[in-house]
Amino acid sequence: MNHRERVDAALRLEPPDRVPVCELVISRQFAERLLGWPVPPRAPGSYEDAPFTADEAKAVAAALGHDNICFALKAPVYADTTVEPDGRIAFGDGHINTAADLAMISLPDPYDDALYAGAAAFAAQKGDYSAWFVTRVGIFSTWLSMGLENFAVALFDDLPLVERLLDRYVDWAAVVIERACRLGFDVVATLDDIAFKTAPFFSPQVFRDLVVPRYERIGKIVTLPWVMHSDGNVALFLDDIARVGVAGVHPMEKGAIDIRWVKQTYGDRLCVLGNVDMHLLSVGPVEAVERETRDLLRDVGPGGGYILTSGNSIAPYCQVEYVRAMCDVARRLGTYPIDAGLIQ
């Protein structure tokens, strides 16, 4: 199989020739160390953004043995931001506190063909890689723009404000996702954090009343496999996530949710993506990274419906040696049919 066929099979819950290895986000800083690229003078930037041309993305994927490349197009968030020492963006207080504040929301025109020029060029140069279009549906942008505490209070005190802001984002995402599905991409991936490490941000009832109807709208529009990302413990939401048309869930955050339980319980409905420990990918040692990867291949890989990824992203603090070790183990031991008894 080529890269795209391998990913397609996993998202269909079928065993490909080997376990695919993918990522949603790879930092520019990591890629510069990986490939020895010169570090240009620049202001620190966010590793959330799409930092690569198609050729650069393919070079990174080839160096690591990845099966996908990603292009991101996301609506702006209205919140204070600070730049971390490694270049990541940290969000602070939201700017949307009242209905009057909605006037400051100005999203790129989703009907403007120029908005998609970069995405179209990226998809046209994908080669045999699985090209992923990365965006947000809107609940993440909504609570960031309000601030989590203000958002939580507004769920009870001013729900119409939450709904108006959320629908601004969802309306935008619906047009963008529909267009992206016609540009030559292979997967739509949405980044919408909805949970802490211990529990969701809101109750299952709030999720079903507020978020699920918007997800159902996207599910009727998206014509490509849909991968949903959320950090934290999303266990209480997985039935609804499977029902609205999501094909795969990422990243099954280490220490928040048991990826093995998710595969056992939902593996007939959802492809599982994850979840090599981010701490190991930053501090190692190699032997621990290899052991963790082997364990995931052994426990989650059999039968298909599994894509190996980091437990979040390849962040600036991840070390090349350890990321390579994860990918190398997948190539050596991830061939189907996987015999769990032989991976020790």
PyMOL commands that set and color helices and strands:
alter all, ss='L'
color gray80, all
select helices_A, chain A and resi 3-11+28-35+54-64+99-104+113-124+139-146+148-157+159-180+204-221+235-243+259-266+278-283+286-300+320-333+340-342
alter helices_A, ss='H'
color red, helices_A
select strands_A, chain A and resi 68-72+79-83+89-94+130-135+187-191+226-229+248-250+271-276+306-310
alter strands_A, ss='S'
color yellow, strands_A
deselect
rebuild
show_as cartoon
